């Protein structure tokens, strides 16, 4: 009888704890409110399939020779980005006309030249010292055996999305709707060589990592993978890492999607035991390793992954637009919320 009483008491305590946790999550979700959603929609609509297509076709053209780290094609692509930011009056955090965070040859393998991350910046109006980082790697595999690895999805798609988001935030600021926090647009080198550009950035950050609020990292968001293609379900994006360090970041992401884009957010690769280990395989991980909350946006691998056949004609540009708009609205909230995003899972 005594044992039964103790077991019942423990069950009651567990039930109460579960109710308290459930209520806490409900309260957290209710606290996520997008102020002035019409304004967010207005600027998200400046991210268009046509402009995304123009960027992807340029970045994955023969002129850029597969954008191999440190090679001439990569430098041409870097200059293409610099010209874009200059033309759109989006400044560099490094000072006038200096959009390159240069990385010395000694940082790379013996046969790799020096390279650079490309950076642009919109300063926050109220909390400029707090920084949202939106990133995508610029490099790809270059040329091998006379085959150009164009890298349209990997990662011209993510690069184009960052460019369009930067332009949208710049237009909003020009119209008097600038972000409260600062936003760094970070185009990374040497992801394909082992996440080296992001590793260099976190070792030599332009802005203190203590003041880096979040990293939203984009790597391949222009295609549909086999799993979704077979089910004729293209309206999705994989979300990886959102709940690993910050409970609220996961729910901000979901709220942004529910209000603005209505994609299917697929979490299968976010599982701790995922055999693909995607959480560790793109540039966001170097931020997460330093306890900075991250989201990795990804469409999954497809038959053209790391092949010369990854070409711009195969990108789904309306879908790329929708995924970019999800990231834009998430970044908008993070840049403008009253409270800074908290790390509560270490």
C-alpha positions as CSV (number, residue, x, y, z in Angstrom):
1,X,0.0,0.0,0.0
2,X,2.8,2.3,0.9
3,X,4.6,1.6,-2.4
4,X,1.4,2.3,-4.3
5,X,1.1,5.6,-2.6
6,X,4.7,6.6,-3.4
7,X,4.2,5.6,-7.1
8,X,1.0,7.6,-7.3
9,X,2.7,10.7,-5.8
10,X,5.6,10.5,-8.3
11,X,3.1,10.2,-11.2
12,X,1.3,13.3,-10.0
13,X,4.6,15.2,-9.6
14,X,5.6,14.2,-13.1
15,X,2.2,15.1,-14.5
16,X,2.4,18.6,-12.9
17,X,5.9,19.2,-14.2
18,X,4.8,18.2,-17.7
19,X,1.9,20.6,-17.5
20,X,4.2,23.4,-16.3
21,X,6.5,22.8,-19.2
22,X,3.7,22.6,-21.7
23,X,2.3,25.9,-20.4
24,X,5.8,27.5,-20.6
25,X,6.1,26.5,-24.2
26,X,2.6,27.9,-25.0
27,X,3.5,31.2,-23.3
28,X,6.7,31.3,-25.3
29,X,4.8,30.8,-28.5
30,X,2.3,33.4,-27.7
31,X,5.1,35.9,-27.0
32,X,6.3,35.7,-30.6
33,X,4.5,38.5,-32.4
34,X,5.5,39.9,-35.7
35,X,4.9,43.7,-35.5
36,X,3.6,45.3,-38.7
37,X,3.5,42.1,-40.9
38,X,2.4,44.1,-43.9
39,X,5.8,45.8,-43.9
40,X,7.6,42.5,-43.7
41,X,5.6,41.2,-46.6
42,X,6.2,44.3,-48.6
43,X,10.0,44.0,-48.5
44,X,10.0,40.2,-48.7
45,X,8.2,40.6,-52.1
46,X,11.3,42.4,-53.4
47,X,13.0,39.0,-53.3
48,X,11.9,37.8,-56.8
49,X,12.4,34.6,-58.8
50,X,13.7,36.8,-61.7
51,X,16.4,38.5,-59.7
52,X,17.4,35.2,-57.9
53,X,17.7,33.6,-61.4
54,X,19.9,36.5,-62.6
55,X,22.3,36.0,-59.7
56,X,22.4,32.2,-59.9
57,X,23.1,32.2,-63.6
58,X,25.9,34.7,-63.2
59,X,27.5,32.9,-60.3
60,X,27.3,29.5,-62.0
61,X,28.5,30.7,-65.4
62,X,31.7,29.5,-67.1
63,X,33.2,32.9,-66.3
64,X,33.5,32.0,-62.7
65,X,35.1,28.6,-63.4
66,X,33.4,26.7,-60.6
67,X,34.4,29.3,-57.9
68,X,37.2,27.1,-56.5
69,X,38.7,28.7,-53.3
70,X,41.5,31.1,-54.1
71,X,41.4,30.6,-57.8
72,X,40.6,33.2,-60.5
73,X,37.0,32.2,-60.8
74,X,36.5,32.6,-57.0
75,X,38.1,36.1,-57.2
76,X,35.8,37.0,-60.0
77,X,32.8,35.9,-58.0
78,X,34.0,37.9,-55.0
79,X,34.3,40.9,-57.2
80,X,30.8,40.3,-58.6
81,X,29.4,40.4,-55.0
82,X,31.4,43.5,-54.1
83,X,30.0,45.3,-57.2
84,X,26.5,44.2,-56.2
85,X,26.8,45.7,-52.7
86,X,28.4,48.9,-53.9
87,X,25.7,49.3,-56.6
88,X,23.0,48.8,-53.9
89,X,24.6,51.2,-51.4
90,X,25.1,48.4,-48.9
91,X,28.4,49.2,-47.0
92,X,31.2,47.0,-45.8
93,X,31.9,46.6,-42.1
94,X,35.6,46.9,-42.9
95,X,35.4,50.4,-44.3
96,X,35.1,52.1,-47.6
97,X,35.5,49.8,-50.7
98,X,36.9,47.0,-48.6
99,X,34.5,44.1,-48.8
100,X,37.0,41.3,-48.3
101,X,38.0,39.6,-45.0
102,X,41.3,38.3,-46.4
103,X,42.6,34.9,-45.3
104,X,46.4,34.3,-45.8
105,X,47.7,31.4,-47.8
106,X,49.3,29.9,-44.6
107,X,45.8,29.1,-43.4
108,X,45.1,26.7,-46.2
109,X,46.7,23.5,-47.5
110,X,50.0,23.9,-49.3
111,X,48.5,23.9,-52.8
112,X,45.8,26.4,-52.1
113,X,46.2,30.2,-52.6
114,X,45.0,32.9,-50.2
115,X,41.3,33.6,-50.3
116,X,38.7,35.9,-48.7
117,X,35.3,36.0,-47.2
118,X,33.1,38.7,-48.7
119,X,31.2,40.8,-46.2
120,X,28.5,43.5,-46.2
121,X,26.7,45.2,-43.3
122,X,23.5,47.1,-42.3
123,X,23.9,48.9,-39.0
124,X,21.2,48.6,-36.4
125,X,19.4,51.7,-35.4
126,X,19.0,51.0,-31.6
127,X,21.3,48.0,-30.8
128,X,24.0,48.2,-33.4
129,X,26.5,46.2,-31.3
130,X,24.2,43.1,-31.5
131,X,24.7,41.3,-34.8
132,X,22.6,38.9,-36.8
133,X,24.8,36.9,-39.2
134,X,23.2,35.6,-42.4
135,X,25.7,33.4,-44.3
136,X,26.2,31.2,-47.3
137,X,29.4,29.8,-48.8
138,X,30.5,31.2,-52.1
139,X,33.0,28.6,-53.1
140,X,32.5,25.4,-55.1
141,X,34.7,22.7,-56.7
142,X,36.2,24.5,-59.6
143,X,37.3,22.6,-62.8
144,X,38.5,19.0,-62.9
145,X,39.4,17.0,-66.0
146,X,38.1,19.8,-68.2
147,X,34.7,19.6,-66.4
148,X,33.4,22.8,-64.8
149,X,31.5,22.2,-61.5
150,X,29.1,25.0,-61.8
151,X,27.6,24.7,-58.3
152,X,24.2,26.3,-59.1
153,X,22.5,24.8,-56.1
154,X,25.7,24.3,-54.1
155,X,25.8,27.2,-53.3
156,X,24.9,29.8,-55.9
157,X,21.3,29.4,-54.6
158,X,22.2,30.3,-51.1
159,X,24.5,33.1,-52.2
160,X,21.8,34.6,-54.4
161,X,19.3,34.4,-51.4
162,X,21.8,36.4,-49.2
163,X,22.2,39.0,-51.9
164,X,18.4,39.5,-52.2
165,X,17.8,39.6,-48.5
166,X,20.6,42.2,-48.1
167,X,18.9,44.3,-50.8
168,X,15.5,43.9,-49.2
169,X,16.8,45.0,-45.8
170,X,18.6,48.0,-47.4
171,X,15.5,49.1,-49.1
172,X,13.6,48.8,-45.9
173,X,16.2,51.0,-44.1
174,X,16.1,53.6,-46.8
175,X,12.3,53.8,-46.3
176,X,12.7,54.3,-42.6
177,X,12.3,50.6,-41.5
178,X,15.8,49.8,-40.7
179,X,16.6,46.9,-38.2
180,X,17.1,47.6,-34.5
181,X,20.1,45.2,-34.5
182,X,22.8,45.1,-37.1
183,X,23.0,42.5,-39.8
184,X,26.2,41.0,-41.3
185,X,25.9,39.4,-44.7
186,X,28.7,36.9,-44.8
187,X,29.8,35.0,-48.0
188,X,32.3,32.3,-46.9
189,X,35.2,30.8,-48.7
190,X,36.5,27.2,-48.4
191,X,33.4,25.5,-47.1
192,X,34.1,22.7,-49.5
193,X,37.6,22.4,-48.1
194,X,36.4,21.8,-44.5
195,X,34.5,24.9,-43.4
196,X,37.7,26.9,-43.4
197,X,36.2,30.3,-44.2
198,X,33.8,30.1,-41.3
199,X,36.4,28.7,-39.0
200,X,38.6,31.7,-39.8
201,X,35.8,34.1,-39.2
202,X,35.0,32.8,-35.7
203,X,38.7,32.9,-34.8
204,X,39.0,36.5,-36.3
205,X,35.4,37.9,-36.0
206,X,34.7,41.3,-37.3
207,X,32.2,41.7,-34.5
208,X,32.5,40.1,-31.1
209,X,31.1,36.6,-30.8
210,X,29.6,37.6,-27.5
211,X,27.5,40.1,-29.4
212,X,26.7,37.7,-32.2
213,X,23.0,36.9,-31.7
214,X,22.4,34.1,-34.2
215,X,23.7,32.6,-37.5
216,X,21.2,31.8,-40.2
217,X,23.2,29.7,-42.7
218,X,22.1,28.8,-46.2
219,X,23.6,25.9,-48.1
220,X,21.6,24.5,-51.1
221,X,18.0,25.8,-51.2
222,X,17.2,25.8,-54.9
223,X,16.2,22.2,-55.6
224,X,14.0,19.3,-54.5
225,X,15.6,16.1,-53.2
226,X,14.7,12.6,-54.2
227,X,12.6,11.9,-51.1
228,X,10.3,14.8,-51.8
229,X,10.4,14.4,-55.5
230,X,9.0,10.9,-55.3
231,X,6.1,12.2,-53.2
232,X,5.6,15.2,-55.5
233,X,6.1,17.4,-52.5
234,X,8.3,20.4,-53.3
235,X,6.9,22.9,-50.8
236,X,9.5,22.1,-48.0
237,X,12.8,23.0,-46.6
238,X,15.0,21.1,-44.1
239,X,15.6,23.0,-40.8
240,X,18.6,21.8,-38.9
241,X,19.9,23.1,-35.5
242,X,17.2,25.6,-34.6
243,X,16.4,23.9,-31.3
244,X,20.0,22.8,-30.4
245,X,21.0,25.9,-28.4
246,X,17.9,28.1,-28.1
247,X,14.4,26.9,-27.4
248,X,12.8,30.1,-28.7
249,X,14.7,30.1,-32.1
250,X,12.8,27.0,-33.1
251,X,9.4,28.6,-32.4
252,X,10.4,31.9,-34.0
253,X,11.2,29.9,-37.2
254,X,7.9,28.1,-37.0
255,X,6.0,31.3,-36.4
256,X,7.6,33.0,-39.3
257,X,6.7,30.1,-41.6
258,X,3.1,29.9,-40.3
259,X,2.6,33.6,-40.9
260,X,4.4,34.2,-44.1
261,X,5.4,31.2,-46.2
262,X,3.6,27.9,-45.2
263,X,6.4,25.6,-46.2
264,X,6.7,22.2,-44.7
265,X,9.5,22.4,-42.2
266,X,11.2,19.0,-42.3
267,X,13.3,18.2,-39.2
268,X,14.4,14.6,-40.1
269,X,18.0,15.7,-40.4
270,X,18.0,17.5,-37.1
271,X,17.9,14.3,-35.1
272,X,20.8,13.9,-32.8
273,X,21.6,10.5,-34.3
274,X,21.2,11.5,-37.9
275,X,23.7,9.3,-39.8
276,X,24.3,12.1,-42.4
277,X,25.6,14.5,-39.7
278,X,24.5,17.5,-41.6
279,X,24.5,19.6,-38.4
280,X,28.3,19.3,-38.5
281,X,28.8,19.7,-42.3
282,X,28.2,23.3,-43.1
283,X,29.4,26.6,-41.9
284,X,26.9,27.2,-39.2
285,X,28.6,24.5,-37.1
286,X,31.6,26.8,-36.4
287,X,29.2,29.3,-34.8
288,X,27.2,26.6,-33.0
289,X,30.4,25.2,-31.6
290,X,30.9,28.6,-29.9
291,X,27.4,28.5,-28.4
292,X,25.8,30.9,-30.9
293,X,22.3,29.7,-31.9
294,X,22.0,28.6,-35.6
295,X,19.6,27.5,-38.2
296,X,20.9,25.6,-41.2
297,X,18.5,25.8,-44.3
298,X,18.9,23.0,-46.8
299,X,17.0,21.2,-49.6
300,X,18.8,17.9,-49.3
301,X,21.1,16.2,-51.7
302,X,20.1,15.3,-55.3
303,X,21.5,13.5,-58.3
304,X,23.5,16.6,-59.3
305,X,25.1,17.1,-56.0
306,X,28.9,17.7,-56.5
307,X,28.5,17.0,-60.2
308,X,29.2,19.2,-63.3
309,X,25.4,18.8,-63.9
310,X,24.5,21.1,-61.0
311,X,23.5,23.9,-63.5
312,X,21.2,27.0,-63.1
313,X,18.5,25.7,-65.5
314,X,17.6,23.0,-62.8
315,X,16.9,25.5,-60.0
316,X,13.3,26.0,-59.0
317,X,13.3,29.8,-58.7
318,X,9.8,30.3,-57.2
319,X,10.7,27.7,-54.5
320,X,14.1,29.4,-54.0
321,X,12.1,32.7,-53.5
322,X,9.8,31.2,-50.9
323,X,12.7,29.7,-48.9
324,X,14.5,33.0,-49.0
325,X,11.4,34.8,-47.8
326,X,11.2,32.4,-44.8
327,X,14.8,33.2,-43.9
328,X,14.1,37.0,-44.4
329,X,11.1,37.1,-42.1
330,X,12.9,35.0,-39.5
331,X,15.9,37.4,-39.6
332,X,13.5,40.4,-39.5
333,X,12.0,39.2,-36.2
334,X,15.5,38.4,-34.7
335,X,16.8,41.8,-35.7
336,X,13.8,43.7,-34.4
337,X,12.5,41.9,-31.3
338,X,12.5,43.6,-28.0
339,X,14.6,40.9,-26.3
340,X,17.8,39.4,-27.6
341,X,17.6,35.7,-28.4
342,X,18.8,33.7,-25.4
343,X,20.9,30.6,-25.3
344,X,19.2,28.1,-22.9
345,X,20.6,24.8,-24.1
346,X,24.3,24.1,-23.6
